[in-house]
């Protein structure tokens, strides 16, 4: 696999994870306290919750934040020993920014 493909795979995997985390429904722990076992939900699908729907601008913001984070970390890696890691982070950011430049924000399979 070429180095450029590795950067793309790494950037896209972590960005998809960030998008999935952003879609997660927050759990209100205080609502779960004090519930008797017989009053707790049971059965197939009882713990399922619909995921939050991200707007196109929300997706764009997350992708941009992921790219900005990589560029910021790469800028802090100034030691010659970290040159390879900084270059990889810049390559990952370039992949993400290329998606933003082309207007590709929709994710397949969702």
N, C-alpha and C positions, 0 to 999 in steps of 0.2 A: 504494500500500500504506500502510495506517495505521501510525503510529509504534509502536503497541502490537504489531502483527504483526511489525515489524522486530525489536523486542526479543525476542519469542518465538522467531523464527527464529534469531537470533544465539545466544541462550541454549541452545536445543535442539541446534543444530549443534555447538557447542563441547562440550556435555555428552555428546553421542553420541560425539564423538571421544575424550573422556576415558574413556568406558566401553569403547570399542574398544581403547584403549591398555592399560587394566587387564586386558583379556582376552588380550592378547598373551602368547605363550609366551616366557619368557626364554631367550636363546641363551647357551649356555656356550661362550665363545670358546676356552677352554683345550682343550676336546674337539676343536675343529677344527684346532688347531695340529699340525703334524707329520704330517698325513695326506697320503699320496702321492696324486697326481692319479688314478691308476688305482683307488684305494681309496675315492675320494669317491663319494657317491651320484649316480646319473645316471638320467635317464629322466623321463617325465611323472609329476608328483606326488611325486618323490623328496624335494623340499624342503618339502613341505606338512606342517604340524603342526596337530593339533587345538587349537583355542583353549581357553583356560581358561574354565570356567563360573563366572560370578559368582552368588553367592547373592542373594536379595532384599535382605538387609541390606547386602551389599556394594554393590549398586546404589544403595540408599538413602544409604549413606555417601558415595559419590562425588557424587551429586546434591546432597546437603547441603554437601559441601566446595566444590563449584562455586558454590553460592549464597553461602556464607560468604565465599569469596574475592572475589566481586563486591561484597558489602557492605563488606568491609574496605577494598578499593580506593576505593570511593565515599566512605567516611568520611575517607580521607586526601586526597581532592581537595577542599580547602577554598577554594581561590582562586576568585573569581567567574568567571574565564575558563574554568574546568573544570566549571561548574555543569551544562551540558548533558550532558557525559560521565558525571558522577556520577548524574544523573537516569536516564540510559540504563542504567547498571549496576544501579541500584536496581530499575528495571523488569524487567531480566533476572532478577535474584534473585527478584523477586516471582513471575515465571512458574515458576521452578524450585520455589520453596517451595509454590506452589499444587499442583503435581504431588505433592509429599510429603504435603500436607494431605489430598488426596483418595485417597491410597493407590495412586496409579498409578505403578508402578515397572517393569512389564513393557514390553519394547520389541517393537514389531511387526516381523515379518519375521525373527525369530531363532528 
